[in-house]
Amino acid sequence: MLIQQKQAIFPLVNAGESATGNVELNSVNMANYDHAAFFIHFGSTAIATGTSLVVTMESATSDAGDTADVTFHYSLNSASSAALSSAMTYSADATSSALTLSSAGDYAGHVLIVQVDGDELRSTSLGKVYNWLQVDIDNVTAGVMDAWAILSNPRYAAASMPIAV
């Protein structure tokens, strides 16, 4: 089975996105998936030098919504370059609803993985799940970044995974 038959994989920003101010990654729809993983690569240009980045995940019933903050899992790799042997070494899994990356200039070249399971999403009082997710990164002063989403554990079998953006 091919990877695209089991997972939806797509970018959340343009390659080498120039980031200033508060960054909102593209929204993704979890309606057909049970797990979302977001890979955020902070470019070699320092982001938020001298301040702290704040990473949050929001969910809503539509892609334009911003209804409820979600507690997410996260892990940060310890290398600042993919060429280093420690590029695949990540911190232990932790959870947060507002992750603060202090001295964020130190994160240039690092990858942050942010994840959430479908059963961890908030529901409305009528029982409808907030299927749309969006990762926000606040306090960005200047820099470049790349971000990708991998949605996995599809709820329905398909030869090609349904659109989730």
C-alpha positions in Angstrom: 0.0 0.0 0.0 1.3 3.4 -0.9 1.8 6.1 1.7 -0.8 8.4 0.1 -3.4 5.7 0.5 -2.9 5.7 4.3 -2.0 9.4 5.0 -2.7 12.8 3.8 0.6 14.8 3.5 0.6 18.4 2.5 2.4 21.8 3.2 0.8 24.4 5.4 2.9 27.3 4.2 4.8 28.2 1.1 8.4 26.8 1.0 10.6 29.1 2.9 7.7 31.2 4.1 8.9 34.6 5.3 7.4 35.0 8.8 6.8 38.2 10.7 4.2 39.0 13.4 1.8 36.3 14.3 1.7 33.3 11.9 -1.4 31.2 11.3 -0.7 28.0 9.4 -3.4 26.8 7.0 -6.3 25.0 8.6 -6.8 21.3 8.2 -9.9 19.2 8.4 -9.8 16.1 10.7 -13.3 14.8 9.7 -11.8 11.8 7.9 -8.7 11.2 10.1 -8.0 10.2 13.6 -4.6 11.8 14.0 -2.8 15.0 13.0 0.9 15.7 13.1 2.3 19.1 12.2 6.0 19.5 11.4 7.3 23.0 11.8 10.9 23.7 10.6 12.3 27.0 11.8 14.7 28.3 9.1 18.3 29.3 9.6 17.3 32.9 10.0 16.5 33.5 13.6 12.8 33.8 14.5 11.8 36.0 17.4 15.4 36.7 18.6 15.2 38.0 22.2 11.5 37.0 22.7 9.5 33.8 23.2 7.4 32.1 20.6 4.0 31.0 21.7 2.5 28.0 19.8 -1.2 27.3 20.2 -3.6 24.9 18.4 -7.2 26.0 17.8 -10.2 24.0 16.7 -13.5 25.0 15.2 -16.4 23.7 13.1 -15.2 25.6 10.0 -11.8 26.5 8.5 -12.4 30.2 9.3 -13.2 29.5 12.9 -11.2 29.9 16.1 -13.5 28.4 18.7 -11.5 26.4 21.2 -7.9 25.9 22.2 -6.7 22.3 22.1 -4.2 20.6 24.3 -1.6 19.1 22.1 1.5 16.8 22.2 4.8 18.3 21.2 8.4 17.4 20.8 11.4 19.4 19.5 14.5 17.9 17.9 17.9 18.7 19.4 19.8 19.4 16.2 20.0 22.7 14.3 20.9 21.0 11.0 19.6 18.0 9.2 23.2 17.0 8.5 23.9 16.4 12.2 23.7 12.9 13.7 21.2 14.1 16.3 18.7 15.4 13.8 16.4 12.5 14.7 16.8 13.0 18.4 13.6 14.6 19.9 12.7 15.7 23.4 10.3 13.5 25.4 6.6 13.9 24.6 5.0 16.6 26.5 1.6 18.4 26.3 0.6 22.0 26.3 -2.3 24.3 25.2 0.1 27.3 24.9 3.7 26.2 24.3 6.3 28.9 25.1 9.6 28.5 23.3 11.9 30.8 25.2 15.0 32.3 23.6 13.4 31.3 20.3 16.4 32.5 18.3 18.0 29.3 19.5 15.4 27.2 17.6 16.7 28.2 14.1 17.1 25.0 12.1 15.1 22.9 14.6 11.9 21.0 13.9 8.9 21.1 16.2 6.4 18.3 16.0 2.9 19.2 17.2 0.3 16.4 17.4 -3.3 15.7 18.4 -5.6 12.7 18.2 -9.2 13.1 16.9 -10.6 11.9 20.2 -8.8 14.8 22.0 -10.7 17.5 20.0 -13.4 19.5 21.7 -17.1 19.0 21.0 -19.9 21.5 21.0 -22.8 21.2 23.4 -24.7 19.4 20.6 -22.0 16.8 20.4 -20.5 18.0 17.1 -16.7 17.7 17.1 -14.7 20.7 16.1 -13.0 19.1 13.2 -10.9 22.0 11.8 -7.4 22.6 13.3 -5.1 25.5 13.0 -1.6 26.0 14.5 -0.8 29.6 15.5 2.7 30.9 16.3 2.8 34.3 18.0 5.6 36.7 18.7 7.5 36.1 15.4 9.8 39.0 14.6 11.5 37.9 11.4 12.6 34.7 9.8 11.7 31.8 7.5 9.8 28.6 8.2 8.4 25.5 6.5 5.4 23.6 7.9 3.8 20.3 6.8 0.8 18.3 8.0 0.4 14.5 8.0 -3.1 13.3 8.7 -3.2 9.6 9.5 -5.5 6.8 10.6 -8.2 7.4 8.0 -11.7 6.6 9.1 -12.6 5.3 5.6 -10.6 3.2 3.1 -9.7 5.1 -0.1 -7.4 4.7 -3.1 -6.5 8.4 -2.7 -7.1 10.3 0.5 -9.8 13.0 0.6 -8.9 16.7 0.5 -8.3 18.0 4.0 -7.3 21.6 3.5 
